[in-house]
Amino acid sequence: MEQKDLELIRELVDSDQELAELWRRHLELETQLENMNQRVYLTSEEQVERKRLQKIKLAGRDRMDAILATYRQQGRQA
């Protein structure tokens, strides 16, 4: 994630409940995926679960990007 995105998230997380929840979930998924990726071997079920988590994380990231884009657009119009 880019530094400018992280800074904007930190600014908005207290005032935007949806963004706060997405960010919290993003960090949880990142930790879970890091733990899985550190393992030498994953069973086929674990590989499927890793892919599922990656898709959920990506969907959340897409939603966060949309929220941030909205805030950026509003900032330009102000």
Summary of the structure (lengths in Angstrom):
residues: 78
radius of gyration: 15.2
end to end distance: 26.0
largest distance: 52.3
contacts: 185
relative contact order: 0.16
helix: 83%
strand: 0%
